[in-house]
Amino acid sequence: MTARRAVHPLVGIARELSAEVERLAPSFVAASAASAARGAVAFVYNPLAYARAPHELYLERHGHAPKEVLLVGMNPGPFGMAQTGVPFGEVAAVRDWLGLEASVEAPRATHPKRPVLGFDCKRSEVSGARLWGWARDRIGTPERFFARFFVVNYCPLVFVDAGGRNVTPDKLPAALRAPLEAACDRALGRTVDALAPRHVVGVGAFAAEAARRALAGRAVALGQVLHPSPASPKANRGWAALAEAELRALGIALGEGD
C-alpha cells in the first residue's frame, strides 16, 4: 500500500482559505446586483482554486520554515496572481526567475476585459515586476531570497466591477468585508504560526493594517513598506531604493553595505 504524501502546512492553510472565501464570493456579486454604484462587484476570481497547481507549487517549493521576513500584499492583481497563482505573480518573473509554471484552469465566470490566460498572459503586472525584480537584482537567486523571505497575499480574491475595473478589498462594503477579513485574518495567523517569521511587513497600508489586526498579541515585529503599484507617484520615483530604506529602518539587513 502506497503511503499518502503529507500535505505541506501552507497548502493545507490555502485549501481551507480557498473553501471559505469560495462560499463568501456569491454574496459580493448578489449585493452588488441591486446596486448601480460605480465599483460594485460583478465578478469574483479565486486563484487559489483555478490556479491551485502553480500556487501550491510555489508554497511547496519555497514555503519552508523558518523565515526571517514575511512580506504581505493586499490581494491579487489582474495580470499577476490572477494569472499565475503566485503573489505579485507577474508572468515573466514567475516563469523565468522563480522557475515556476503549471496549468491554470478557466474560472467559472470572467469579465470579457479581464480574461484569465494563465502563463499565456502577455500583460505585465508592474507591481510584481518591481517586487520580484528587486529580489532578483538585490538578493540574487530564488534560493537565497527564500532562505530569509516569503511573500503572501492577505486576501486571495480578485474583485472586478461591471466595467472591468479592479476593486480593491478596502473599497468593499463593511458588512461584506467583515466575514472576508475574519477568514483572511485566521489564515494569516496560521501562516505566521507555520513560518515563525521575526518580521511581518505589509506591502502597502492596507496589508500592514490587516497584519496588525490579525497578529495582535503575537511575538512578531510588524512593519510596512511602500506598495510598488504604478498608481503611486512615490513608487514610480524608484520603489526598490525606497522599500530597501524602509526595510533597513525596520532592522532588516539586506546584505553587503548594510
C-alpha positions as CSV (number, residue, x, y, z in Angstrom):
1,M,0.0,0.0,0.0
2,T,1.4,3.4,-1.0
3,A,1.8,5.9,1.9
4,R,-0.1,9.1,1.4
5,R,2.1,12.1,0.9
6,A,1.8,14.6,3.8
7,V,0.2,17.9,2.9
8,H,2.5,20.9,3.2
9,P,1.3,23.1,6.1
10,L,0.9,26.2,3.9
11,V,-1.0,24.1,1.3
12,G,-3.4,23.0,4.0
13,I,-4.0,26.6,5.0
14,A,-4.5,27.7,1.4
15,R,-7.0,25.0,0.7
16,E,-9.1,25.8,3.8
17,L,-9.0,29.6,3.0
18,S,-10.0,28.9,-0.6
19,A,-13.0,26.9,0.5
20,E,-14.0,29.7,3.0
21,V,-13.8,32.5,0.5
22,E,-15.4,30.5,-2.2
23,R,-18.5,30.3,0.0
24,L,-18.4,34.0,0.5
25,A,-17.9,35.0,-3.1
26,P,-21.5,34.9,-4.3
27,S,-22.5,37.4,-1.6
28,F,-20.3,40.1,-3.1
29,V,-22.0,39.7,-6.5
30,A,-25.5,39.4,-5.1
31,A,-25.1,42.5,-3.0
32,S,-23.8,44.4,-6.0
33,A,-26.6,43.3,-8.3
34,A,-29.0,45.6,-6.6
35,S,-26.6,48.5,-6.7
36,A,-25.9,50.8,-9.6
37,A,-22.9,52.3,-7.8
38,R,-19.7,52.6,-9.6
39,G,-17.3,50.0,-8.3
40,A,-20.0,47.4,-7.4
41,V,-18.5,43.9,-7.7
42,A,-19.7,42.0,-10.8
43,F,-17.1,39.2,-10.8
44,V,-15.1,37.5,-8.2
45,Y,-12.0,35.4,-9.1
46,N,-10.4,32.9,-6.7
47,P,-7.0,31.9,-8.0
48,L,-6.5,29.6,-5.0
49,A,-9.0,27.4,-6.8
50,Y,-8.4,27.8,-10.6
51,A,-4.7,28.4,-10.3
52,R,-4.2,25.9,-7.5
53,A,-1.5,24.0,-9.3
54,P,1.1,26.8,-9.6
55,H,0.1,28.3,-6.2
56,E,0.7,25.1,-4.4
57,L,3.9,24.5,-6.3
58,Y,5.1,27.9,-5.1
59,L,4.2,27.0,-1.5
60,E,5.8,23.6,-1.6
61,R,9.0,24.7,-3.2
62,H,9.6,27.9,-1.3
63,G,7.4,27.9,1.8
64,H,9.7,26.1,4.2
65,A,10.1,27.3,7.8
66,P,11.5,29.3,9.4
67,K,11.5,32.6,7.6
68,E,13.0,35.8,8.9
69,V,10.6,38.1,7.0
70,L,7.1,37.6,5.7
71,L,6.0,40.2,3.1
72,V,2.2,40.5,2.9
73,G,0.4,42.0,-0.1
74,M,-3.2,43.1,-0.3
75,N,-4.8,40.9,-2.9
76,P,-4.1,39.5,-6.4
77,G,-3.5,41.9,-9.3
78,P,-5.4,41.1,-12.5
79,F,-2.2,40.4,-14.5
80,G,-0.3,38.9,-11.7
81,M,-1.6,36.3,-9.2
82,A,-4.9,36.3,-11.0
83,Q,-3.0,34.7,-13.9
84,T,-0.3,32.7,-12.2
85,G,-1.5,31.9,-8.7
86,V,1.7,33.4,-7.2
87,P,1.6,36.5,-5.1
88,F,2.7,39.6,-7.1
89,G,3.0,36.9,-9.8
90,E,3.9,38.8,-13.0
91,V,4.2,36.0,-15.6
92,A,7.8,36.6,-16.7
93,A,9.1,36.8,-13.1
94,V,7.3,33.7,-12.0
95,R,8.3,31.6,-15.0
96,D,11.8,32.9,-15.7
97,W,13.2,33.8,-12.3
98,L,11.2,31.7,-9.8
99,G,11.2,28.9,-12.3
100,L,7.5,28.0,-11.7
101,E,4.9,27.1,-14.3
102,A,1.9,24.8,-14.1
103,S,-1.6,24.6,-15.6
104,V,-4.2,27.2,-14.8
105,E,-7.9,26.3,-15.2
106,A,-10.6,28.6,-16.5
107,P,-12.6,30.3,-13.8
108,R,-16.4,29.8,-14.0
109,A,-17.1,33.4,-15.0
110,T,-14.8,36.2,-16.0
111,H,-15.2,39.8,-17.3
112,P,-14.5,40.0,-21.1
113,K,-11.9,42.7,-20.4
114,R,-10.2,40.6,-17.7
115,P,-9.8,37.0,-19.1
116,V,-7.6,34.5,-17.3
117,L,-5.0,33.3,-19.7
118,G,-2.6,31.8,-17.2
119,F,1.0,31.8,-18.3
120,D,-0.1,32.9,-21.8
121,C,-1.0,36.3,-20.4
122,K,1.1,39.0,-22.3
123,R,0.3,41.9,-19.9
124,S,3.0,42.7,-17.3
125,E,2.0,43.3,-13.7
126,V,4.1,46.3,-12.8
127,S,3.9,45.7,-9.0
128,G,5.0,42.1,-9.4
129,A,7.8,43.0,-11.9
130,R,9.1,45.6,-9.4
131,L,8.9,43.3,-6.3
132,W,10.4,40.2,-7.9
133,G,12.8,42.3,-9.9
134,W,14.1,43.8,-6.7
135,A,14.5,40.4,-5.2
136,R,16.5,39.2,-8.2
137,D,18.7,42.2,-8.5
138,R,19.4,42.7,-4.8
139,I,19.5,39.2,-3.4
140,G,20.3,37.1,-6.5
141,T,18.7,33.7,-6.7
142,P,15.3,32.5,-5.5
143,E,17.1,30.1,-3.1
144,R,18.9,33.0,-1.4
145,F,15.8,35.1,-1.3
146,F,13.5,32.4,0.1
147,A,16.1,31.3,2.7
148,R,15.0,34.5,4.5
149,F,11.9,35.9,2.9
150,F,8.5,34.7,1.9
151,V,5.6,36.5,0.1
152,V,1.9,36.0,0.6
153,N,-1.3,38.0,-0.1
154,Y,-3.6,38.8,2.7
155,C,-6.8,38.4,0.6
156,P,-6.8,35.8,-2.2
157,L,-9.7,37.1,-4.2
158,V,-9.9,39.4,-7.2
159,F,-12.9,41.7,-7.4
160,V,-13.9,43.2,-10.8
161,D,-16.7,45.7,-11.5
162,A,-19.1,45.7,-14.4
163,G,-16.7,47.9,-16.4
164,G,-13.8,45.6,-15.9
165,R,-12.1,47.7,-13.3
166,N,-10.3,46.2,-10.4
167,V,-12.0,46.7,-7.0
168,T,-9.6,46.6,-4.0
169,P,-10.8,45.0,-0.8
170,D,-10.7,48.3,1.1
171,K,-13.4,49.5,-1.2
172,L,-15.9,46.7,-0.4
173,P,-18.9,47.5,1.8
174,A,-18.1,46.9,5.5
175,A,-20.8,44.4,6.0
176,L,-19.4,42.2,3.3
177,R,-15.8,42.8,4.2
178,A,-16.1,41.6,7.8
179,P,-16.5,37.9,7.1
180,L,-13.9,38.0,4.4
181,E,-11.4,39.7,6.8
182,A,-12.2,37.2,9.5
183,A,-11.3,34.3,7.2
184,C,-8.1,36.1,5.9
185,D,-7.1,37.0,9.5
186,R,-7.2,33.4,10.5
187,A,-5.2,32.3,7.5
188,L,-2.6,34.9,8.1
189,G,-2.3,33.9,11.7
190,R,-1.9,30.3,10.8
191,T,0.7,31.2,8.2
192,V,2.7,33.1,10.8
193,D,2.5,30.2,13.2
194,A,3.8,27.8,10.4
195,L,6.7,30.0,9.2
196,A,7.7,31.6,12.5
197,P,9.0,34.9,11.0
198,R,10.6,37.5,13.1
199,H,9.2,40.3,11.0
200,V,5.8,40.6,9.2
201,V,5.9,43.5,6.7
202,G,2.8,44.8,5.0
203,V,3.4,45.9,1.4
204,G,1.2,49.0,1.5
205,A,-1.0,50.5,4.2
206,F,-4.0,48.1,3.8
207,A,-1.8,45.0,4.2
208,A,0.1,46.5,7.1
209,E,-3.2,47.3,9.0
210,A,-4.6,43.9,8.2
211,A,-1.4,42.3,9.7
212,R,-1.6,44.4,12.8
213,R,-5.2,43.3,13.4
214,A,-4.7,39.6,12.5
215,L,-1.5,39.2,14.5
216,A,-2.3,41.3,17.6
217,G,-0.7,39.6,20.6
218,R,1.8,37.6,18.7
219,A,5.5,38.0,19.4
220,V,6.4,39.3,15.9
221,A,7.7,42.6,14.7
222,L,5.3,44.4,12.4
223,G,6.1,47.0,9.8
224,Q,5.2,48.5,6.4
225,V,6.9,49.3,3.1
226,L,5.6,51.3,0.2
227,H,3.5,49.4,-2.3
228,P,5.1,49.1,-5.7
229,S,1.9,50.0,-7.6
230,P,2.3,52.3,-10.6
231,A,-0.6,54.2,-9.2
232,S,1.8,55.5,-6.5
233,P,3.8,58.6,-7.7
234,K,6.3,57.9,-4.9
235,A,6.8,54.3,-6.0
236,N,7.3,55.5,-9.6
237,R,10.3,57.5,-8.4
238,G,12.3,54.4,-7.5
239,W,10.4,51.8,-5.5
240,A,13.3,49.5,-4.8
241,A,15.5,52.0,-3.1
242,L,12.6,53.4,-1.1
243,A,11.5,49.9,0.0
244,E,15.1,49.0,1.0
245,A,15.4,52.1,3.2
246,E,12.1,51.2,4.9
247,L,13.3,47.6,5.5
248,R,16.5,48.8,7.0
249,A,14.6,51.1,9.3
250,L,12.7,48.0,10.5
251,G,16.0,46.4,11.3
252,I,16.0,44.0,8.3
253,A,19.5,43.8,6.8
254,L,19.8,43.1,3.1
255,G,23.5,42.1,2.7
256,E,26.7,43.9,1.8
257,G,26.7,47.6,2.7
258,D,24.0,47.3,5.4
